[in-house]
């Protein structure tokens, strides 16, 4: 029975394998979670050159109009006639929250105008329209 007394000693190298494992697990988690972070119904927003951020703080109440003309408050579909009532209920649950209207770029202006008219019945101040900003390629 011999013992290795004067061996190599302590290694001072970084073991990269656990680091890579942790990074890959985090990558997979973010890939799964990121699509769930989008609120409201997914719509293709119209393009605009100048887009400003919401001036009021807080989580906005999202009103979406999809390509087929259906109206959604967050992920709940509502009829046009019930929009003002449902929006009033949402405003009571989130007082002071801004209202953000997301309309698909293929929806007619008439549909958006009629929806904003229904929203105006609730006397909400400061309804914002969502748009995606055009990136300047000259910079």
Buried (B, 14 or more C-beta within 10 A) or exposed (E): EEEEEEEEEEEEEEEEEEEEEEEEEEEEEEEEEEEEEEBBBEBBBBEEEEEEEEEEEEEBBBBBBBEEBBBBBEEEEBEBEEBBBBBEEBBEEEEEBBBBBBBBEEBEEEBBEBBBEBBEEBEBEEBBBBBEEEEEEEE
